[in-house]
Amino acid sequence: MLSTGRRIIMWKEFTITELQAQMDSGELTARTLTEKYLERIAQIDQQGPSLNAVLTVNPEALEIADVLDAERKAQGARGPLHGIPVLLKDNLDTADLMPTTAGSLALAGSIAPGDAFVTEKLRQAGAIILGKANLSEWANFRSTHSVSGWSSLGGQVRHPYALDRNPCGSSSGSAVAVAANLCAVAIGTETDGSITCPASINGVVGIKPTVGLVSRAGIVPISHSQDTAGPMGRTVADAATLLGVLTGLDSRDSATEASVGKSFTDYTQFLQADGLKGARIGVARNYFGKRPSVDQIMEEAIEIMQQVGAEIIDPANLETVEQLSEPEMEVLLYEFKADLNEYLAQRGPDAPVHSLVEIIEFNEQNREQVMPWFGQEIMLMAQEKGPLTEEGYRQARAKCLRLAATEGIDAVRAAHKLDAIVAPSNHPAWLTDW
């Protein structure tokens, strides 16, 4: 499992199920597993190719692993994540020795007063919070010219298979860490593509849950209408295992009320060989035609779905998507100002910044470090927005719901009686260019 040739730790990729079997048998301990991931982070993330996927390593990780090993020996594992090292995107609060920064120098060294709901759930499940992952600064909501995977605090996250290529974002570090085997699984967040894009670009599995399935409490926000955390893993089973731990009602996030009676604590139960038998799958053909190589892979996947019993409805196009950009941006600008100001107020008086306007001022005062490649025009536009009671916000939000749901996905699903819609997730990784 381990080779020190060329001083690079070659730790074999294991699924969560395989790791649990090894720990149950005594072949492996949580401490040993954590040590190997920490060694690999040191040798290929901080040095060597310098992937820059990890912003902060948890100084208490090994101590936590020892406690969990003793607990397993005394009374067995709590569940499938017992002793499993997990990286969190650094916009999830952790009330420990690790800062929560959103990749921004404005929050450097700032410790959150409490855990995010997702962090709490992971700790309760026996997961080891291995560290915090680098990301596109402020989850890619600072500039229209931003570079995915770059933060003023952590620098540029590099694609693990082609260092000059971009890993996409904003959950860049989470995806790269999983792909490079720096952790077992990771947590990302998404407002618009921030889990699915880096997952596809780095060849891992990312699940963007429906808003309300996973609480957003304790997560640096962009938009309460669209934000969510989600799992990232090397296999569908690992991502499904992680998702089951993250769900649940949270009094701090009213959106989770909609998931009561609809969520599960074990999504692996649905991973059946005949799971697609009789399912009606629509093909959003208007997303094809951009890259022949990607189209070919999609056609092969559609053929496999047919072979295992799915009924393919082709085409089942989402015609309203192209109209979404303008109203969506309007909603995000309004909600970013309101939601971020509310979040920063909860960070308490010791936080280095307390509002969006203070962040903007900090960035201007530290322009050389914060804005060497791109500015903060999105933040400036957001600061100009008024309260969420304004008619402009209400109209934009209503238009988004109509185009995305009523006349979008919901309409296409109803018209064709679909169980799901498939489309290409992205094109191959592009050159990183500042």
LUMPADO-372950 format. One record per residue (C-alpha): residue number from 1; residue in one letter; y, x, z. Coordinates in steps of 0.05 Angstrom, whole numbers, padded with zeros to 5 digits, always signed. Last residue first. Example, Ala and Ser with C-alpha at 12.3 -4.5 7.8 and 13.67 -1.06 7.14 Angstrom:
! residues 2
{2,"S",{-00021,+00273,+00143}}
{1,"A",{-00090,+00246,+00156}}
***
This chain:
! residues 434
{434,"W",{+00699,-00089,-00303}}
{433,"D",{+00638,-00090,-00349}}
{432,"T",{+00566,-00101,-00327}}
{431,"L",{+00525,-00105,-00390}}
{430,"W",{+00490,-00172,-00400}}
{429,"A",{+00425,-00198,-00371}}
{428,"P",{+00382,-00242,-00417}}
{427,"H",{+00402,-00314,-00431}}
{426,"N",{+00400,-00369,-00379}}
{425,"S",{+00363,-00428,-00349}}
{424,"P",{+00332,-00457,-00412}}
{423,"A",{+00323,-00532,-00405}}
{422,"V",{+00274,-00580,-00372}}
{421,"I",{+00285,-00652,-00349}}
{420,"A",{+00242,-00687,-00297}}
{419,"D",{+00204,-00751,-00280}}
{418,"L",{+00231,-00786,-00341}}
{417,"K",{+00233,-00860,-00358}}
{416,"H",{+00268,-00843,-00425}}
{415,"A",{+00331,-00884,-00415}}
{414,"A",{+00328,-00879,-00339}}
{413,"R",{+00323,-00803,-00338}}
{412,"V",{+00378,-00796,-00389}}
{411,"A",{+00424,-00843,-00351}}
{410,"D",{+00411,-00810,-00284}}
{409,"I",{+00422,-00740,-00312}}
{408,"G",{+00488,-00757,-00346}}
{407,"E",{+00525,-00823,-00353}}
{406,"T",{+00517,-00843,-00279}}
{405,"A",{+00501,-00772,-00254}}
{404,"A",{+00540,-00714,-00283}}
{403,"L",{+00593,-00751,-00324}}
{402,"R",{+00605,-00808,-00275}}
{401,"L",{+00601,-00765,-00212}}
{400,"C",{+00649,-00714,-00242}}
{399,"K",{+00697,-00769,-00264}}
{398,"A",{+00699,-00798,-00194}}
{397,"R",{+00714,-00729,-00165}}
{396,"A",{+00770,-00717,-00215}}
{395,"Q",{+00800,-00785,-00201}}
{394,"R",{+00799,-00776,-00126}}
{393,"Y",{+00828,-00706,-00131}}
{392,"G",{+00886,-00728,-00174}}
{391,"E",{+00898,-00788,-00130}}
{390,"E",{+00913,-00744,-00070}}
{389,"T",{+00875,-00760,-00006}}
{388,"L",{+00839,-00694,-00010}}
{387,"P",{+00903,-00659,+00013}}
{386,"G",{+00948,-00619,-00034}}
{385,"K",{+00932,-00564,-00083}}
{384,"E",{+00976,-00502,-00091}}
{383,"Q",{+00929,-00460,-00048}}
{382,"A",{+00873,-00475,-00097}}
{381,"M",{+00912,-00447,-00156}}
{380,"L",{+00927,-00383,-00117}}
{379,"M",{+00854,-00376,-00096}}
{378,"I",{+00833,-00383,-00169}}
{377,"E",{+00885,-00332,-00190}}
{376,"Q",{+00857,-00279,-00144}}
{375,"G",{+00859,-00215,-00185}}
{374,"F",{+00810,-00172,-00223}}
{373,"W",{+00786,-00099,-00227}}
{372,"P",{+00821,-00061,-00172}}
{371,"M",{+00835,-00124,-00131}}
{370,"V",{+00809,-00115,-00061}}
{369,"Q",{+00816,-00040,-00049}}
{368,"E",{+00881,-00027,-00088}}
{367,"R",{+00909,-00096,-00071}}
{366,"N",{+00906,-00089,+00004}}
{365,"Q",{+00971,-00125,+00021}}
{364,"E",{+00960,-00174,-00036}}
{363,"N",{+00889,-00188,-00013}}
{362,"F",{+00912,-00198,+00059}}
{361,"E",{+00966,-00248,+00036}}
{360,"I",{+00915,-00288,-00004}}
{359,"I",{+00868,-00288,+00056}}
{358,"E",{+00925,-00312,+00100}}
{357,"V",{+00940,-00369,+00052}}
{356,"L",{+00867,-00389,+00053}}
{355,"S",{+00869,-00396,+00128}}
{354,"H",{+00851,-00363,+00194}}
{353,"V",{+00843,-00289,+00179}}
{352,"P",{+00820,-00233,+00225}}
{351,"A",{+00777,-00282,+00266}}
{350,"D",{+00790,-00274,+00341}}
{349,"P",{+00823,-00342,+00346}}
{348,"G",{+00760,-00380,+00327}}
{347,"R",{+00712,-00380,+00268}}
{346,"Q",{+00718,-00456,+00269}}
{345,"A",{+00788,-00452,+00240}}
{344,"L",{+00760,-00410,+00184}}
{343,"Y",{+00712,-00466,+00165}}
{342,"E",{+00767,-00519,+00164}}
{341,"N",{+00812,-00475,+00121}}
{340,"L",{+00753,-00461,+00075}}
{339,"D",{+00737,-00535,+00067}}
{338,"A",{+00808,-00558,+00051}}
{337,"K",{+00826,-00501,+00004}}
{336,"F",{+00759,-00500,-00031}}
{335,"E",{+00757,-00576,-00035}}
{334,"Y",{+00819,-00582,-00078}}
{333,"L",{+00801,-00524,-00124}}
{332,"L",{+00729,-00546,-00130}}
{331,"V",{+00748,-00617,-00150}}
{330,"E",{+00796,-00593,-00203}}
{329,"M",{+00744,-00544,-00230}}
{328,"E",{+00694,-00601,-00236}}
{327,"P",{+00745,-00645,-00273}}
{326,"E",{+00756,-00591,-00325}}
{325,"S",{+00685,-00566,-00335}}
{324,"L",{+00649,-00632,-00339}}
{323,"Q",{+00660,-00654,-00411}}
{322,"E",{+00608,-00606,-00440}}
{321,"V",{+00555,-00637,-00395}}
{320,"T",{+00562,-00708,-00422}}
{319,"E",{+00508,-00703,-00476}}
{318,"L",{+00448,-00686,-00433}}
{317,"N",{+00395,-00688,-00487}}
{316,"A",{+00325,-00718,-00482}}
{315,"P",{+00295,-00690,-00546}}
{314,"D",{+00236,-00687,-00540}}
{313,"I",{+00197,-00729,-00491}}
{312,"I",{+00137,-00687,-00469}}
{311,"E",{+00079,-00722,-00433}}
{310,"A",{+00050,-00674,-00382}}
{309,"G",{-00025,-00663,-00379}}
{308,"V",{-00039,-00590,-00365}}
{307,"Q",{-00037,-00572,-00439}}
{306,"Q",{+00030,-00608,-00449}}
{305,"M",{+00061,-00566,-00394}}
{304,"I",{+00033,-00503,-00427}}
{303,"E",{+00065,-00523,-00493}}
{302,"I",{+00132,-00533,-00459}}
{301,"A",{+00126,-00463,-00429}}
{300,"E",{+00111,-00433,-00497}}
{299,"E",{+00170,-00469,-00527}}
{298,"M",{+00214,-00443,-00471}}
{297,"I",{+00192,-00371,-00482}}
{296,"Q",{+00208,-00378,-00556}}
{295,"D",{+00276,-00408,-00542}}
{294,"V",{+00293,-00348,-00497}}
{293,"S",{+00276,-00299,-00553}}
{292,"P",{+00315,-00341,-00604}}
{291,"R",{+00378,-00339,-00561}}
{290,"K",{+00431,-00393,-00566}}
{289,"G",{+00392,-00449,-00601}}
{288,"F",{+00371,-00490,-00541}}
{287,"Y",{+00414,-00525,-00489}}
{286,"N",{+00422,-00586,-00535}}
{285,"R",{+00346,-00595,-00533}}
{284,"A",{+00347,-00622,-00462}}
{283,"V",{+00272,-00632,-00462}}
{282,"G",{+00246,-00691,-00422}}
{281,"I",{+00183,-00688,-00380}}
{280,"R",{+00142,-00751,-00367}}
{279,"A",{+00089,-00734,-00316}}
{278,"G",{+00018,-00759,-00331}}
{277,"K",{-00015,-00696,-00305}}
{276,"L",{+00040,-00650,-00281}}
{275,"G",{+00010,-00637,-00212}}
{274,"D",{-00060,-00625,-00238}}
{273,"A",{-00065,-00554,-00210}}
{272,"Q",{-00031,-00577,-00146}}
{271,"L",{+00030,-00546,-00113}}
{270,"F",{+00054,-00610,-00079}}
{269,"Q",{+00027,-00590,-00010}}
{268,"T",{+00069,-00527,-00017}}
{267,"Y",{+00130,-00569,+00000}}
{266,"D",{+00116,-00569,+00074}}
{265,"T",{+00170,-00592,+00122}}
{264,"F",{+00187,-00651,+00077}}
{263,"S",{+00250,-00690,+00059}}
{262,"K",{+00258,-00763,+00039}}
{261,"G",{+00254,-00799,+00105}}
{260,"V",{+00322,-00773,+00126}}
{259,"S",{+00352,-00737,+00067}}
{258,"A",{+00414,-00781,+00063}}
{257,"E",{+00433,-00762,+00134}}
{256,"T",{+00437,-00690,+00112}}
{255,"A",{+00505,-00704,+00080}}
{254,"S",{+00534,-00714,+00150}}
{253,"D",{+00532,-00640,+00164}}
{252,"R",{+00543,-00619,+00236}}
{251,"S",{+00494,-00671,+00262}}
{250,"D",{+00439,-00636,+00223}}
{249,"L",{+00378,-00672,+00197}}
{248,"G",{+00325,-00627,+00169}}
{247,"T",{+00305,-00580,+00113}}
{246,"L",{+00305,-00504,+00116}}
{245,"V",{+00232,-00491,+00137}}
{244,"G",{+00203,-00531,+00079}}
{243,"L",{+00247,-00492,+00030}}
{242,"L",{+00216,-00426,+00052}}
{241,"T",{+00145,-00448,+00036}}
{240,"A",{+00167,-00476,-00031}}
{239,"A",{+00201,-00410,-00049}}
{238,"D",{+00138,-00372,-00030}}
{237,"A",{+00094,-00419,-00070}}
{236,"V",{+00139,-00414,-00131}}
{235,"T",{+00131,-00339,-00129}}
{234,"R",{+00178,-00279,-00122}}
{233,"G",{+00224,-00315,-00075}}
{232,"M",{+00293,-00347,-00068}}
{231,"P",{+00306,-00407,-00023}}
{230,"G",{+00367,-00452,-00022}}
{229,"A",{+00435,-00463,+00009}}
{228,"T",{+00480,-00519,-00016}}
{227,"D",{+00551,-00529,-00040}}
{226,"Q",{+00568,-00585,-00090}}
{225,"S",{+00610,-00640,-00057}}
{224,"H",{+00627,-00599,+00004}}
{223,"S",{+00659,-00548,-00042}}
{222,"I",{+00672,-00473,-00034}}
{221,"P",{+00645,-00460,+00035}}
{220,"V",{+00627,-00402,+00081}}
{219,"I",{+00563,-00429,+00111}}
{218,"G",{+00558,-00449,+00184}}
{217,"A",{+00539,-00521,+00171}}
{216,"R",{+00514,-00528,+00099}}
{215,"S",{+00452,-00568,+00118}}
{214,"V",{+00393,-00569,+00069}}
{213,"L",{+00371,-00634,+00035}}
{212,"G",{+00442,-00659,+00035}}
{211,"V",{+00463,-00632,-00033}}
{210,"T",{+00400,-00631,-00077}}
{209,"P",{+00364,-00565,-00070}}
{208,"K",{+00377,-00506,-00116}}
{207,"I",{+00310,-00470,-00118}}
{206,"G",{+00305,-00398,-00141}}
{205,"V",{+00244,-00362,-00167}}
{204,"V",{+00250,-00289,-00190}}
{203,"G",{+00260,-00254,-00256}}
{202,"N",{+00326,-00220,-00243}}
{201,"I",{+00368,-00260,-00294}}
{200,"S",{+00332,-00325,-00278}}
{199,"A",{+00342,-00320,-00203}}
{198,"P",{+00413,-00294,-00212}}
{197,"C",{+00430,-00357,-00253}}
{196,"T",{+00392,-00409,-00212}}
{195,"I",{+00421,-00391,-00144}}
{194,"S",{+00495,-00386,-00160}}
{193,"G",{+00493,-00436,-00217}}
{192,"D",{+00548,-00483,-00194}}
{191,"T",{+00559,-00489,-00119}}
{190,"E",{+00498,-00449,-00099}}
{189,"T",{+00474,-00410,-00039}}
{188,"G",{+00420,-00357,-00032}}
{187,"I",{+00368,-00344,+00021}}
{186,"A",{+00316,-00289,+00014}}
{185,"V",{+00242,-00277,+00011}}
{184,"A",{+00194,-00220,+00029}}
{183,"C",{+00247,-00166,+00032}}
{182,"L",{+00269,-00104,-00007}}
{181,"N",{+00217,-00119,-00060}}
{180,"A",{+00263,-00102,-00119}}
{179,"A",{+00261,-00173,-00146}}
{178,"V",{+00273,-00203,-00077}}
{177,"A",{+00331,-00156,-00062}}
{176,"V",{+00360,-00168,-00131}}
{175,"A",{+00360,-00244,-00121}}
{174,"S",{+00391,-00242,-00052}}
{173,"G",{+00441,-00189,-00073}}
{172,"S",{+00467,-00229,-00132}}
{171,"S",{+00473,-00297,-00098}}
{170,"S",{+00540,-00306,-00135}}
{169,"G",{+00517,-00287,-00182}}
{168,"C",{+00492,-00252,-00245}}
{167,"P",{+00450,-00188,-00238}}
{166,"N",{+00493,-00151,-00290}}
{165,"R",{+00462,-00096,-00331}}
{164,"D",{+00477,-00021,-00324}}
{163,"L",{+00422,-00012,-00273}}
{162,"A",{+00368,-00042,-00317}}
{161,"Y",{+00306,-00066,-00278}}
{160,"P",{+00338,-00073,-00210}}
{159,"H",{+00404,-00103,-00236}}
{158,"R",{+00460,-00072,-00195}}
{157,"V",{+00503,-00103,-00141}}
{156,"Q",{+00573,-00076,-00148}}
{155,"G",{+00615,-00058,-00087}}
{154,"G",{+00598,-00080,-00016}}
{153,"L",{+00663,-00098,+00018}}
{152,"S",{+00707,-00111,-00043}}
{151,"S",{+00651,-00152,-00073}}
{150,"W",{+00619,-00147,-00142}}
{149,"G",{+00556,-00185,-00160}}
{148,"S",{+00586,-00225,-00217}}
{147,"V",{+00650,-00193,-00243}}
{146,"S",{+00712,-00236,-00234}}
{145,"H",{+00759,-00255,-00291}}
{144,"T",{+00769,-00328,-00270}}
{143,"S",{+00785,-00301,-00201}}
{142,"R",{+00769,-00316,-00128}}
{141,"F",{+00712,-00365,-00128}}
{140,"N",{+00653,-00320,-00144}}
{139,"A",{+00617,-00334,-00078}}
{138,"W",{+00677,-00309,-00039}}
{137,"E",{+00661,-00240,-00066}}
{136,"S",{+00600,-00240,-00113}}
{135,"L",{+00544,-00225,-00064}}
{134,"N",{+00515,-00171,-00019}}
{133,"A",{+00456,-00192,+00024}}
{132,"K",{+00455,-00196,+00100}}
{131,"G",{+00400,-00167,+00142}}
{130,"L",{+00327,-00171,+00163}}
{129,"I",{+00331,-00239,+00197}}
{128,"I",{+00259,-00240,+00221}}
{127,"A",{+00227,-00308,+00212}}
{126,"G",{+00195,-00341,+00272}}
{125,"A",{+00205,-00413,+00250}}
{124,"Q",{+00259,-00424,+00303}}
{123,"R",{+00296,-00363,+00276}}
{122,"L",{+00293,-00391,+00205}}
{121,"K",{+00318,-00459,+00228}}
{120,"E",{+00375,-00429,+00267}}
{119,"T",{+00397,-00388,+00206}}
{118,"V",{+00396,-00450,+00162}}
{117,"F",{+00438,-00487,+00213}}
{116,"A",{+00488,-00430,+00211}}
{115,"D",{+00488,-00389,+00275}}
{114,"G",{+00547,-00387,+00322}}
{113,"P",{+00613,-00353,+00337}}
{112,"A",{+00613,-00314,+00271}}
{111,"I",{+00624,-00239,+00277}}
{110,"S",{+00681,-00208,+00237}}
{109,"G",{+00670,-00135,+00218}}
{108,"A",{+00702,-00143,+00150}}
{107,"L",{+00730,-00213,+00141}}
{106,"A",{+00790,-00195,+00097}}
{105,"L",{+00748,-00140,+00065}}
{104,"S",{+00710,-00196,+00031}}
{103,"G",{+00636,-00199,+00015}}
{102,"A",{+00630,-00269,+00043}}
{101,"T",{+00642,-00235,+00110}}
{100,"T",{+00592,-00255,+00163}}
{99,"P",{+00586,-00196,+00211}}
{98,"M",{+00519,-00174,+00240}}
{97,"L",{+00508,-00161,+00314}}
{96,"D",{+00486,-00232,+00328}}
{95,"A",{+00513,-00302,+00317}}
{94,"T",{+00494,-00305,+00243}}
{93,"D",{+00535,-00346,+00195}}
{92,"L",{+00514,-00353,+00123}}
{91,"N",{+00562,-00324,+00071}}
{90,"D",{+00528,-00258,+00071}}
{89,"K",{+00467,-00282,+00032}}
{88,"L",{+00410,-00279,+00082}}
{87,"L",{+00351,-00231,+00078}}
{86,"V",{+00284,-00253,+00106}}
{85,"P",{+00230,-00211,+00140}}
{84,"I",{+00166,-00252,+00155}}
{83,"G",{+00141,-00246,+00227}}
{82,"H",{+00125,-00321,+00233}}
{81,"L",{+00146,-00353,+00167}}
{80,"P",{+00081,-00392,+00155}}
{79,"G",{+00081,-00424,+00224}}
{78,"R",{+00090,-00409,+00298}}
{77,"A",{+00036,-00356,+00296}}
{76,"G",{-00016,-00348,+00351}}
{75,"Q",{-00011,-00353,+00426}}
{74,"A",{-00014,-00284,+00458}}
{73,"K",{-00023,-00239,+00397}}
{72,"R",{+00026,-00279,+00355}}
{71,"E",{+00077,-00277,+00412}}
{70,"A",{+00069,-00202,+00420}}
{69,"D",{+00080,-00191,+00346}}
{68,"L",{+00141,-00238,+00348}}
{67,"V",{+00173,-00197,+00404}}
{66,"D",{+00159,-00132,+00367}}
{65,"A",{+00190,-00160,+00303}}
{64,"I",{+00253,-00181,+00341}}
{63,"E",{+00261,-00110,+00367}}
{62,"L",{+00250,-00083,+00297}}
{61,"A",{+00304,-00128,+00267}}
{60,"E",{+00356,-00116,+00322}}
{59,"P",{+00400,-00070,+00280}}
{58,"N",{+00401,-00123,+00225}}
{57,"V",{+00417,-00087,+00160}}
{56,"T",{+00484,-00103,+00128}}
{55,"L",{+00509,-00108,+00057}}
{54,"V",{+00442,-00107,+00021}}
{53,"A",{+00438,-00111,-00055}}
{52,"N",{+00476,-00047,-00068}}
{51,"L",{+00423,-00026,-00119}}
{50,"S",{+00435,+00048,-00103}}
{49,"P",{+00388,+00078,-00156}}
{48,"G",{+00371,+00132,-00105}}
{47,"Q",{+00408,+00116,-00040}}
{46,"Q",{+00430,+00053,-00003}}
{45,"D",{+00386,+00005,-00042}}
{44,"I",{+00330,+00051,-00065}}
{43,"Q",{+00314,+00094,-00005}}
{42,"A",{+00346,+00059,+00054}}
{41,"I",{+00325,-00010,+00030}}
{40,"R",{+00254,+00016,+00020}}
{39,"E",{+00252,+00044,+00090}}
{38,"L",{+00278,-00021,+00119}}
{37,"Y",{+00225,-00060,+00080}}
{36,"K",{+00171,-00013,+00106}}
{35,"E",{+00196,-00018,+00178}}
{34,"T",{+00196,-00094,+00175}}
{33,"L",{+00124,-00096,+00153}}
{32,"T",{+00103,-00047,+00206}}
{31,"R",{+00140,-00086,+00260}}
{30,"A",{+00112,-00153,+00235}}
{29,"T",{+00042,-00124,+00243}}
{28,"L",{-00011,-00111,+00190}}
{27,"E",{-00087,-00105,+00189}}
{26,"G",{-00091,-00147,+00253}}
{25,"S",{-00128,-00203,+00219}}
{24,"D",{-00072,-00253,+00230}}
{23,"M",{-00021,-00203,+00205}}
{22,"Q",{-00059,-00191,+00141}}
{21,"A",{-00070,-00265,+00129}}
{20,"Q",{+00004,-00279,+00142}}
{19,"L",{+00024,-00226,+00091}}
{18,"E",{-00022,-00255,+00038}}
{17,"T",{+00005,-00325,+00049}}
{16,"I",{+00077,-00300,+00046}}
{15,"T",{+00061,-00267,-00021}}
{14,"F",{+00054,-00191,-00025}}
{13,"E",{+00089,-00141,-00068}}
{12,"K",{+00064,-00070,-00056}}
{11,"W",{+00110,-00022,-00019}}
{10,"M",{+00125,+00039,-00060}}
{9,"I",{+00171,+00078,-00013}}
{8,"I",{+00207,+00131,-00054}}
{7,"R",{+00206,+00202,-00028}}
{6,"R",{+00185,+00228,-00097}}
{5,"G",{+00113,+00208,-00075}}
{4,"T",{+00115,+00173,-00008}}
{3,"S",{+00063,+00122,-00026}}
{2,"L",{+00047,+00058,+00012}}
{1,"M",{+00000,+00000,+00000}}
***
